[in-house]
Amino acid sequence: MAYQQPGSQLRVPKAAELLAARIRGQIIRSELKEGDALPAESELMERFGVSRPTLREAIRVLEMESQTLAVLAQTVADIIELQLARMPTRSSTFPTDARQKKPGAIVVPGKQEGAPTMTSGDWTAAGTYRVAPSVYRIPLPLPTDGLRAVNVYAIDHGDSLTLIDAGWAVAETTPALERGLAGIGYGFTDIGRILVTHVHRDHYSYAVELRRRWGTHITLGIDEADTLQAIRGMADGTGPNASVTRLRAAGARGLADVIARSPRPARTLEFSDPPDEWLDGRQQVALKDRSLDGIPTPGHTRGHVVFLDQTASSMFTGDHLLSQITPSIGFEAAPAPSPLASFLRSLAVIKELPDLQLLPAHGPVTASTHERADALIAHHEARLAASAAAVAAGAHTGLEVAGRLRWTRRERRLADLDPFNQMLAVLETVAHLTVLVAQGELRQTRIDGVDHYQA
């Protein structure tokens, strides 16, 4: 018998806690096993005599205890968790995925998508993947051959969702995201907030579309304000294309002309509308059941932000840390004076934070933010050395240096890339040359509008 201190109040367990205890007992006694499906939500409500919020809260209690439960029930299965697959808000075709759940049923699923095992799979495959308690990855298709997909992450609060990034506003995104949300029992109207890591259109534009349709709240880093203004200027013809200007300064006049003639993406002006809320500096973002640490990480873009989730022991890294490729540097409508210097400082910031699971915008989930930050630092140190060597060997402009380097994991030549990726390569080369000048390794002079570099 527990002893109660005089004058203290005896805490009465909540109905959800009592229900969670009953279900927990069934799991420990192996009455529920991996893959078992409980009756539909309505049947469980009637059986236990509880409301829908109480039932859902009980499931969330068990989900948050999953790690402890795994230790206590070593003789049962790997990690046993309960998760509520609620009825979708509208009819939809569910993704054919190993984690597919029956509408209106609760499933005791197998292992979550783990960082060590995901690297060997196809991260772009359609589906809804659990990456941490109450956190799901939904890959959405992209209209380009290079990246192929963008990861949108959904944080489940029990009765609503927060999204990290939203995808590209193209026709394929709406049905893909609708199916992904239905996989965890939600619809578009359940999205309360979107935290966007940066302003690139494969992250930001569909957030604007969701706000237009459903009034969804958008949050973005404040240092993207100049970029949004510059995009609007280009879209309405009142401002220059900064990438074209910088390509000409890099000696790539022909490529600049090709890019200048390229058609702008549809509805560019509309999708450059400002967010509802600006994140100014590092700050806590309060959500319904947790708080995320919004941390500025300029480099890939000026206003890039990562979100650290201590509850999930994870970091939503956007394009700052990508698990398989290196983020582009210097491609934005209002570039910083030295985007690579900013990026390297931001990598150092990551190293000062706890080492967490990496949830990237492109590529599979991996185990360590520190490991990837180290790899990217080493990569750029090697590219700085290679750029300096190219100048010493006689290359003097950004275009000439880029032509002596190799690109992508396939070690392709600059001339073998399409014009868009040639632009990215030249702009990134200029970013490296700018750092070398700042370090005193190179000298820079401008001749007839073209920057020349000497060792």
DOKOL-474723 format. One record per atom (N, C-alpha, C, CB): residue in one letter; z, y, x. Coordinates in steps of 0.2 Angstrom, whole numbers, plus 5000, padded with zeros to 4 digits. Glycine has a CB too. Layout:
REM residues N
AZYX ...
REM end
This chain:
REM residues 455
M500049945004 M500050005000 M500050065004 M500650004995 A499650115003 A499550175007 A500150225005 A498950215006 Y500450255010 Y500950295009 Y500750375008 Y501450295015 Q500950405003 Q500750475001 Q501250525003 Q500550484994 Q501150565007 Q501650615010 Q501850655004 Q501250665015 P502550675003 P502750714998 P502350784997 P503550724999 G502250794991 G501850864990 G501150864991 G502150914994 S500850804994 S500150804995 S499850774988 S499950755001 Q499150794988 Q498750764982 Q498350704984 Q498350824980 L498450654980 L498050594981 L497350604979 L498350534976 R496850594983 R496150604982 R495850554978 R495750614989 V495550564972 V495250514968 V494550504971 V495250534961 P494250444972 P493650434974 P493150464969 P493450364976 K492550494971 K492050504967 K491650444964 K491550554970 A491350454958 A491050394955 A490450374960 A490750424948 A490150414963 A489650394968 A489850354973 A489250454971 E490450374976 E490750334981 E490950264979 E491350374984 L491250254973 L491450194970 L490850154969 L491750204963 L490250174967 L489650144966 L489350114973 L489150184962 A489450164978 A489150144984 A489550084987 A489250204989 A490250084986 A490650034988 A490449964985 A491350044987 R490249964979 R490049904976 R489449874979 R489949914968 I488949924980 I488349894982 I488449874990 I487749954982 R488849914993 R488949895000 R489249825001 R489449955003 G489649814996 G489949744996 G489449694995 G490549744991 Q488949704991 Q488449654990 Q488049644996 Q487949674984 I487949695000 I487549695006 I487949655011 I487349765009 I488549665012 I488949635017 I489049565016 I489649665018 R489049545009 R489149475007 R488449445007 R489449475000 S487949475009 S487249455009 S486949435002 S487249385014 E487249464997 E486949454991 E486349494990 E487449474985 L486249544994 L485649584995 L485349575002 L485749664993 K484749565002 K484449555009 K483849595010 K484249475010 E483649595016 E483049645018 E482449625013 E482849635025 G482149675010 G481649665006 G481749654998 G481249605008 D482449644997 D482649634990 D482549694986 D483349614989 A482249694980 A482149744975 A482649744970 A481449754973 L483049794969 L483549804963 L483149824957 L484049854965 P483449814951 P483149834945 P482949914945 P483549824939 A482549934940 A482350004940 A482950044939 A481850014934 E482850114941 E483350164941 E483650164934 E483050224943 S483250164929 S483550174922 S484050114920 S482950174917 E483850054923 E484249994921 E484849994925 E483849924923 L484850014931 L485450024935 L485950074932 L485250044943 M485650124930 M486050174927 M486450144921 M485650244924 E486050104917 E486350074911 E486850024913 E485850044906 R486749984918 R487149934920 R487849954923 R486849894926 F487750014927 F488350034930 F488750094926 F488250064937 G488350114921 G488650164917 G488750234920 G489350144914 V488250254924 V488250314928 V487650354927 V488350294936 S487650414929 S487050464928 S486650454934 S487350534927 R486050484933 R485550474938 R485750514944 R484850504936 P486050574944 P486350604950 P486850564954 P486650674948 T487250534950 T487750484953 T487450424956 T488250464948 L486950394953 L486650344956 L486250364963 L486150314952 R485950414963 R485550444969 R486050464974 R485150504967 E486650494972 E487150514977 E487450444981 E487650554974 A487550394977 A487750334980 A487250304985 A487850284974 I486650304983 I486150284988 I486150324995 I485450284985 R486250394994 R486250434999 R486850425004 R486250514997 V487450405000 V488050395004 V487950335008 V488650374999 L487650285006 L487450215010 L486950235015 L487150165005 E486450275014 E485950295019 E486350325025 E485450335016 M486750375024 M487150405029 M487550365033 M487550465026 E487750305030 E488250265033 E487850205037 E488750225028 S487150215037 S486750155039 S486950125046 S486050175039 Q487050175051 Q487250155057 Q487850115058 Q487250215062 T488350145054 T489050115054 T488950045051 T489550155051 L488550035046 L488549975042 L488149925046 L488149985036 A487749945051 A487349895055 A487849865060 A486849935059 V488349905062 V488849875067 V489349825063 V489249935070 L489549845057 L489949805053 L489649745051 L490249845047 A489049745050 A488749685047 A488249655052 A488349705041 Q488449645058 Q487949615063 Q487749545061 Q488349605070 T488049505057 T487849445055 T487349445050 T488449395053 V487249505047 V486749505041 V486049505043 V486949565036 A485849565045 A485149575047 A485149635052 A484649595041 D484549655054 D484549715059 D484949775056 D483849735061 I484649825054 I484949875051 I484749875044 I484749945054 I485249865039 I485149865032 I485349925029 I485549805029 E484849955025 E484950015022 E484650015015 E484550075026 L484950055011 L484750065004 L484350135004 L485350064999 Q483850125000 Q483450194999 Q483250194992 Q482950205004 L483250244988 L483050254981 L482350274981 L483450294977 A481950234978 A481250254977 A481150274970 A480750194978 R481150344969 R481250364962 R480550364959 R481550434962 M480550364952 M479850374949 M479450434951 M479950374941 P478850424952 P478450484954 P478350534948 P477750464957 T478250594949 T478250644944 T477550644940 T478350714947 R477050604943 R476450594940 R476150534942 R475950654941 S475650504939 S475350444941 S474950454947 S474850414935 S474950404952 S474650414958 S474550344961 S475050454963 T474050334965 T473950274969 T474350274975 T473150264971 F474750224976 F475250214981 F474850194987 F475850174980 P475050214994 P474750195000 P474850125001 P474950235006 T474350085004 T474450015005 T474750015012 T473749975005 D475450005012 D475850015018 D476449965018 D476050085019 A476649945024 A477149895024 A477849915021 A477349875031 R477849985020 R478450015017 R478350035010 R478650075021 Q477850015007 Q477750035000 Q478250004996 Q477050004998 K478450044991 K479050034986 K478750034979 K479550084987 K479049994975 K478849994968 K479150054965 K479149924965 P478750084960 P478950144957 P479550124953 P478450174953 G480050164953 G480650154949 G481150104951 G480450144942 A481050074957 A481450024959 A481850044966 A481149964960 I482350014967 I482750024974 I482649964978 I483550034973 V482449974984 V482249924989 V482649924995 V481449934991 V482849864997 V483249865003 V482649845009 V483749805003 P482449905012 P481849895016 P482049865023 P481549965018 G481549855027 G481649825034 G481749885039 G481049785036 K481649875045 K481749925050 K481349995049 K481649905057 Q481650045051 Q481350105050 Q480750115056 Q481750165051 E480350165055 E479850175060 E480150195066 E479250225058 G480250155071 G480650165077 G480250195083 G480950105080 A480550235087 A480150265092 A479850215097 A480550315096 P480250165099 P479950125104 P479350085101 P480450075107 T479350065095 T478850025092 T478250055089 T479149975087 M478250125088 M477750155085 M477150175090 M478050225082 T477250175096 T476750195101 T476150155101 T477050205108 S476250085099 S475750045099 S475350045093 S475949975101 G475550075087 G475150075081 G474750135080 G475650075075 D474350135074 D473950195073 D474350245069 D473350165069 W474550295073 W474950345070 W474650385064 W475250395075 T473950385064 T473550425059 T473550385052 T472850435061 A473750315052 A473650275046 A474050315040 A473850205047 A473650315034 A473950345028 A474650305026 A473450345023 G475150345024 G475750305022 G476350355022 G475850245026 T476850335020 T477550375021 T477950335025 T477850385013 Y478150355031 Y478550315036 Y479250355037 Y478150315042 R479750305036 R480450335037 R480550335045 R480950285034 V480750395047 V480850405054 V481550415056 V480450465057 A482050435051 A482750445052 A483050445045 A482850515056 P483650435044 P483950445038 P483750505034 P484750435038 S483450495028 S483150545024 S482650585026 S483750595022 V482250565032 V481750595035 V481150555035 V481950625042 Y480550575033 Y479950535032 Y479350575035 Y479850525024 R478950535038 R478350565041 R477750545037 R478250535048 I477350595035 I476750585031 I476150615035 I476850625024 P475750565038 P475150595041 P474550615036 P474850535046 L474350675038 L473750695033 L473150705037 L473950765030 P472550695034 P471950695038 P471750765040 P471350665034 L471350775045 L471050835048 L470350825048 L471350855055 P469950885046 P469250885046 P468950885053 P469050935042 T469250865058 T468950865065 T469050795068 T469350915069 D468650785073 D468650715076 D469150715081 D467950705079 G469450765084 G469850765090 G470550735088 G469950835093 L470950775084 L471650765082 L471650715077 L472050825081 R471250715072 R471150665067 R471650675061 R471150595069 A472350685063 A472850695058 A473350745060 A473150625056 V473750765056 V474350805057 V474950775053 V474250885055 N475550765057 N476150745054 N476450795050 N476550715059 V476550785044 V477050825040 V477650785039 V476750845033 Y478250815039 Y478850785039 Y479250805032 Y479350795045 A479550765028 A479850775022 A480650755023 A479550735016 I481050805022 I481750795022 I481950785015 I482150855026 D482250725013 D482450715006 D483250735005 D482450635005 H483250785001 H483950804999 H484250774993 H483950884998 G483950724990 G484150684984 G483850704978 G484950694984 D483750774977 D483350794971 D482850844973 D483850824967 S482750854979 S482150904981 S482050884989 S482450974981 L481450914991 L481250904998 L481150975002 L480550874998 T481250965008 T481051025013 T480450995017 T481651045017 L479951025018 L479351005022 L479451035029 L478751015019 I479251005034 I479151035041 I478351035042 I479550995047 D478051095042 D477351095042 D477051075035 D477051065048 A476451085034 A476151075027 A475451045028 A476151135023 G475051055034 G474351025034 G473851085033 G474250975029 W473251055034 W472651105033 W472451105026 W472051075038 A472251165023 A472051175017 A471351155016 A472151245014 V471151085016 V470551065014 V470651015009 V470251025021 A470050995006 A470050955000 A470450885000 A469350934997 E470450855006 E470750795007 E471550795007 E470550765014 T471750855009 T472450865010 T472850845003 T472650925012 T472650874998 T473050874991 T473150794989 T472650904986 P472650754989 P472750684987 P473150644992 P472150644985 A473050664998 A473450625004 A474150645003 A473150645010 L474350705002 L475050725002 L475350704996 L475150805003 E474950704990 E475250684984 E475450614984 E474750694978 R475050574987 R475150494988 R475750494993 R474550454991 G475850534998 G476350525003 G477050544999 G476250565009 L477050594995 L477650614992 L477850564986 L477550684988 A477350534983 A477450484978 A477750424981 A476850464974 G477650414987 G477950354991 G478650354991 G477650344998 I478950414991 I479650424991 I479950454984 I479950464996 G479450444979 G479650464972 G479650534970 G480350444971 Y479250584974 Y479250654973 Y478550674971 Y479550684979 G478550734969 G477850774968 G477950844971 G477750774960 F477350874970 F477350944973 F477850994971 F476650974972 T478050984964 T478551034962 T479251024965 T478551034954 D479350964968 D480050954971 D480050984978 D480050874971 I479551014981 I479651044987 I479951114986 I478851044991 G480551114989 G480851184988 G480651234994 G481551174988 R480551205000 R480451255005 R480051215011 R481151265009 I479651255014 I479251235020 I479351275026 I478451235018 L479651235031 L479751265038 L479151255042 L480351245041 V478751305044 V478151295048 V478251315055 V477551345045 T478051265059 T478251275066 T477751325070 T478051205070 H477151335067 H476751395070 H476151405065 H476451375077 V475751455067 V475251485062 V474551445062 V475151555064 H474451405067 H473851365067 H473651335060 H473751315072 R473051335058 R472851325051 R473051255049 R472151335050 D473051205054 D473251135052 D473951125050 D473051085057 H474351185051 H475051185050 H475251225044 H475451195056 Y474951285044 Y475151345040 Y474751345033 Y475051405043 S474051335034 S473651355028 S473851315021 S472951345030 Y473951255022 Y474151215016 Y474851245013 Y474151145017 A475251265017 A475851295015 A475751355010 A476351315021 V475251395012 V475051455008 V474751425001 V474551495012 E474351375002 E474051344996 E474651324991 E473551284997 L475151284994 L475651264989 L476051324986 L476151214994 R476151374990 R476451434987 R476051464982 R476651484993 R475451464983 R474951494977 R475051454971 R474251494980 R475051384972 R475051344966 R475751334963 R474851274968 W476251324967 W476951304964 W477451354966 W477151244967 G477351414970 G477851454972 G478351434977 G478251474966 T478051384981 T478551364987 T478651414992 T478151304990 H479251414994 H479551464999 H479351445006 H480351464999 I479051485010 I478751475017 I479151515022 I478051495017 T479351485027 T479751515033 T479351505039 T480451485034 L479251555043 L478851555049 L479151595055 L478151585048 G479051585061 G479351625067 G479051695067 G479151585073 I479451745068 I479251815067 I478751835072 I479851855068 D478651805078 D478251815083 D477551795081 D478451785090 E477451765076 E476751755073 E476451805069 E476751685069 A476851865068 A476651915064 A475951945067 A477151965063 D475951965073 D475351995076 D474751945075 D475552015083 T474851885076 T474351835075 T474051835068 T474551765077 L474451835063 L474251835056 L473851905055 L474851835052 Q474051955058 Q473752025057 Q473052025060 Q474152075060 A473051995066 A472351985070 A471851945066 A472551965077 I472151885063 I471751845060 I471451875054 I472051775057 R471851915050 R471551955045 R471052005047 R472151995041 G471152035053 G470652085055 G470052055057 G470952115061 M470051995060 M469351955061 M469051935054 M469551895065 A469451915050 A469151885043 A468851945039 A469751855039 D469152005039 D468852055035 D468352105039 D469352095032 G468252085046 G467752115050 G468052185053 G467152135046 T468652195053 T468952255056 T469252245063 T469452285051 G469352185065 G469652175071 G469152125076 G470252145070 P469252125082 P468852085087 P469152015087 P468852115094 N468751965089 N468951895091 N469151895098 N468351845090 A469851885099 A470151895105 A469951835110 A470951885105 S469751775107 S469551725111 S468851735114 S469451655107 V468351765110 V467751785113 V467851835118 V467351815107 T468251885117 T468351935123 T468651905129 T468851995120 R469051865128 R469351825134 R468851785138 R469951795132 L468451745134 L467951705137 L467451745141 L467551665131 R467251805139 R466851845142 R467151875149 R466551915138 A467851885149 A468151905155 A468251845159 A468851935153 A468151785157 A468151725161 A467551705164 A468451665157 G467051745163 G466351735165 G465951685161 G466351705172 A466151675155 A465851625150 A465551655145 A466351575147 R465051705147 R464751745142 R464351705137 R464251795145 G463951655139 G463551615135 G463951575130 G463151565139 L464551545132 L464951515127 L465251565122 L465551475131 A465451625125 A465751675120 A465251685115 A465951735124 D464651695116 D464151705111 D464051655106 D463451715114 V464151585108 V464151535104 V464651535099 V464151465108 I465251545102 I465851555098 I465851605093 I466551555102 A465551665095 A465551725091 A465051715085 A465251785095 R464551665086 R464151655080 R464351595076 R463451635083 S464851565077 S465151505073 S465451535067 S465651465077 P465251495061 P465551525055 P466351515055 P465251475049 R466651565051 R467351565051 R467551505045 R467651625048 P468151475046 P468351425041 P468451465034 P469051395043 A468351425029 A468351455022 A469051475021 A468151395017 R469051535017 R469651565015 R470151585020 R469951515010 T469851605026 T470251625031 T470751685030 T469851645038 L470451735026 L470851795024 L471451775020 L470451845021 E471351725015 E471851705010 E472351675014 E471551665005 F472251625019 F472751585022 F473051625028 F472451525024 S472951685028 S473351725033 S473851765030 S472851765038 D473951755024 D474551795021 D475151785024 D474551775013 P475651825024 P476251815028 P476751775024 P476651885029 P477251745027 P477751695024 P478251735020 P478151655029 D478651705016 D479151735012 D479751755017 D479451685007 E479851715022 E480451735027 E480151725034 E480951685025 W480451775038 W480251765045 W480951745049 W480051835048 L480851695053 L481351675058 L481351725064 L481351605060 D481851765065 D481951805071 D482451785076 D482151875068 G482151755081 G482551725086 G482851655084 G483151775088 R483351635088 R483651565087 R484151575081 R483951535093 Q484051535076 Q484551545071 Q484651475067 Q484351595066 Q485151465063 Q485251415059 Q484951415052 Q486051395058 V484551365050 V484251365044 V484651315039 V483451345045 A484951345035 A485351305030 A484951275025 A485851355027 L484951205024 L484651175019 L485251145015 L484251115022 K485051105010 K485451085005 K486051035007 K485151044999 D485850995012 D486350945014 D486350945022 D486150875012 R486050995025 R486150995033 R485951065035 R485650935036 S485951075041 S485751135044 S485351125050 S486351185046 L484751155050 L484251145056 L484351205061 L483551135054 D484251195067 D484351245072 D483551265074 D484651215079 G483351325071 G482751345073 G482751385080 G482451395067 I482251355084 I482351375091 I481651405093 I482551315096 P481551465095 P480851495097 P480651455103 P480951565098 T480051435103 T479751395109 T479051425110 T479751315108 P478951485112 P478251515113 P477951485119 P478351595115 G477251485118 G476851455123 G476151425120 G477151395127 H476251375116 H475651355112 H475451405107 H475851285108 T475851445104 T475751505101 T476351555102 T475651495093 R476251615101 R476851665103 R477451655098 R476551735102 G477351635092 G477951625088 G478151555086 G477751655081 H477951505090 H478051435089 H478851425089 H477751395094 V479051385084 V479751365083 V479851295082 V480051405077 V480351265086 V480451195084 V481151195080 V480551155091 F481251135077 F481851135073 F482251075075 F481651125065 L482851085077 L483351035079 L483751005073 L483751055085 D483750945072 D484150915066 D484650865069 D483650875061 Q485250895070 Q485750855073 Q485950795068 Q486450895074 T485850805061 T486050755057 T485550695058 T485950775050 A484950705059 A484450645061 A484350635068 A483750665058 S484750665072 S484650655080 S483950665082 S484950585082 S483650715079 S482950715080 S482750795081 S482550685074 M482150805084 M481850875084 M481150875082 M481850895092 F481050915077 F480350925074 F480050975079 F480350955067 T479550945083 T479250985089 T478651025087 T479250945095 G478351015081 G477651045080 G477151025086 G477751125080 D476851075089 D476351065094 D476651085101 D475751105093 H477351095101 H477651115108 H477651055112 H478351145107 L477950995109 L477950935112 L477550885108 L478650905113 L476950865111 L476550805108 L476650745112 L475850835108 S476750685109 S476850625112 S476350595117 S477150575107 Q475750615115 Q475150575119 Q474650625122 Q474750535114 I474650685120 I474150735123 I474550805125 I473650755118 T474250845129 T474550905131 T474350965126 T474350925138 P474851005123 P474651055119 P474151105122 P475251085116 S473651135118 S473251185121 S473651245122 S472651205116 I473451285127 I473851345129 I473351405129 I474151335136 G473551455125 G473051515126 G472651525120 G472751515132 F472551475115 F472151485109 F472551515103 F471851415108 E472451585103 E472751615097 E472451685096 E473551625098 A472451715090 A472051775089 A472451835092 A472051785081 A473051835094 A473451885097 A473851855103 A473851925092 P473451835108 P473751795114 P474351835118 P473251775119 A474851805120 A475351835125 A474951845131 A475951785125 P475351895135 P475051905142 P474951845146 P475451965145 S475451805146 S475451745150 S475751685146 S475851755157 P475351655142 P475551595138 P475851535141 P474951575133 L475551525147 L475751465151 L476451475153 L475351445156 A476651535156 A477251555158 A477751545153 A477351625161 S477551565147 S478051565141 S478151485139 S477751595135 F477651445140 F477651375138 F478151345143 F476951345138 L478051355149 L478451325154 L479251345153 L478251345161 R479351405151 R480051425150 R480351395144 R480051505149 S479851385139 S480051345133 S480251275134 S479551355127 L479851245139 L480051175141 L480651165144 L479451145146 A480851225148 A481551225151 A482051225146 A481551285156 V481951265140 V482451265135 V482551195132 V482151315129 I481951165131 I482051095128 I482551045133 I481351055127 K482451055139 K482851015144 K483551035143 K482651025151 E483751095141 E484451115141 E484751095134 E484451195141 L484351075129 L484651045123 L484750975123 L484151065117 P485050945119 P485150865119 P484550835119 P485650845113 D484550775122 D483950735122 D483850695115 D483950685128 L483350705111 L483350685104 L482650645103 L483350745100 Q482650615097 Q482050585095 Q481550635094 Q482150545089 L480850625097 L480350675096 L479950665090 L479950675103 L479950705086 L479450705080 L478950755080 L479950715073 P478350735083 P477850785084 P477350795079 P477450755090 A476950845079 A476450865074 A475850815074 A476250935074 H475750795080 H475150755081 H475350695086 H474550795084 G475250635084 G475450575088 G476050535086 G475550605095 P476150485089 P476750445086 P477450475088 P476650375089 V477950455084 V478650465086 V478850435092 V479050445080 T479150465096 T479450435103 T480150455103 T479050465109 A480450425108 A481150415109 A481550485112 A481450355112 S481150515116 S481450565121 S481150635121 S481650535128 T481450685119 T481150755120 T481150765128 T481550805116 H481650745131 H481750765138 H481150735142 H482450745141 E481050665141 E480550635145 E479850665144 E480550555142 R479750685138 R479050715136 R479050785140 R478950715129 A479550825139 A479550885143 A479450885150 A480250925141 D479750835153 D479650815160 D478950805162 D480150765163 A478650765158 A477950745159 A477450805158 A477750685154 L477650845153 L477150905153 L477250955158 L477350945146 I477950965161 I478051005166 I477650975172 I478751005168 A477650915174 A477350885179 A476550895178 A477450805180 H476350885172 H475550895171 H475350965173 H475450885164 H475751015171 H475551085172 H475651105180 H475951135168 E476151075183 E476151085190 E475551055194 E476851045193 A475350995191 A474750965194 A474051015193 A474550895192 R474051035187 R473451075185 R473451145189 R473451095177 L474051175190 L474151235194 L473851225201 L474851255194 A474051165204 A473851145211 A473051135211 A474251085213 A472851105206 A472151085205 A471751155204 A471951035200 S471951195200 S471651265199 S471651305206 S471951305194 A472151305209 A472251345216 A471751315221 A472951345219 A471651245221 A471251215225 A470551225224 A471351135225 A470351235217 A469651245215 A469451315218 A469551245208 V469951365217 V469851435220 V469751435227 V470351485218 A470151395231 A470051395238 A469451365240 A470651355241 A469151315236 A468551285237 A467851325235 A468451215234 G468051385232 G467451425231 G467351445223 G466851395233 A467751425219 A467651445212 A468051505211 A467951385207 H467751555208 H468051625207 H468151645200 H467651665211 T467851615195 T468051645188 T468351585184 T467351665185 G468651605179 G468951555174 G468451495172 G469151585168 L467851515171 L467351465169 L467151425175 L466651505167 E467151445181 E466951405187 E467551355189 E466851455193 V468151385188 V468751335189 V468751285184 V469351375189 A468651305178 A468651255172 A468151195174 A468551285166 G467551215176 G467051175178 G467151125183 G466351215180 R467651135188 R467851095193 R468451045191 R468051135199 L468751055185 L469251015183 L469050965178 L469851055180 R469450915177 R469250865172 R469650875166 R469350795175 W469450855160 W469750865154 W469850805149 W469350915150 T470350805145 T470550755141 T470850695145 T470050735136 R471050645142 R471350585145 R470750545148 R471750545140 R470150555145 R469550525148 R469250555154 R469050515142 E469550605157 E469350645163 E468550665162 E469350595169 R468450695156 R467750725155 R467650785158 R467650725147 R466950805160 R466750865163 R466750915157 R466150855166 L466850975159 L466751035155 L466151035151 L466851105158 A465551025154 A464951025150 A464850965145 A464351015156 D465250915146 D465250855141 D465650875135 D465450795144 L466050925134 L466450945129 L466050985124 L467050985131 D466250985117 D465851025112 D466051095113 D466051005105 P465751145111 P465951215112 P466651235110 P465451265108 F466951215105 F467651225103 F468051205109 F467851195097 N467951145111 N468451115116 N468251145123 N468351045117 Q467651165124 Q467551205130 Q467951275130 Q466751215131 M467951305124 M468351365124 M469051355125 M468251395117 L469351305123 L470051285124 L470151275131 L470251225120 A469651235135 A469751225142 A469751285146 A469151175144 V469251325145 V469251395149 V469851435147 V468551425147 L470051445141 L470651485140 L471251455143 L470751495132 E471351385143 E471851355147 E471851365154 E471951285145 T471251365157 T471151375164 T471351445166 T470451365166 V471151495162 V471351565163 V472151575163 V471051615158 A472451535158 A473151535158 A473451515164 A473451495152 H473251455167 H473451435174 H473351485180 H473151365176 L472751515179 L472551565185 L473051625184 L471851585184 T473251645178 T473651705177 T474351685180 T473751715170 V474651625179 V475251605182 V475151605190 V475451535180 L474651585193 L474551585200 L474551655203 L473951545202 V474251695199 V474251765201 V474951795201 V473751815197 A475351785196 A476051805195 A476451775201 A476351785189 Q476351715203 Q476651685208 Q476451705215 Q476651605208 G475951745216 G475751765222 G475251715226 G476251785227 E475051665222 E474651615225 E473851635225 E474651555222 L473751685221 L473051705220 L473051785219 L472651675214 R472451815221 R472351885219 R471751885214 R472151925225 Q471851935209 Q471351945204 Q471052015204 Q471751935197 T470452015203 T470052085203 T469552075197 T469752105210 R469452135194 R468952135188 R468252165191 R469252165182 I467752135190 I467052155192 I466652155186 I466852125199 D466352215184 D465952215178 D466152175172 D465252185180 G466852185171 G467152155165 G467352075166 G466652155160 V467252055172 V467351985173 V467951975178 V466751945175 D468451935177 D468951925182 D468751875187 D469651905178 H468951895193 H468751855199 H469451845203 H468251885204 Y469451785205 Y470151755209 Y469951735216 Y470451705205 Q470451755220 Q470351735227 Q471051715230 Q470151805232 A470951665234 A471551635237 A471851685242 A471451565241 
REM end
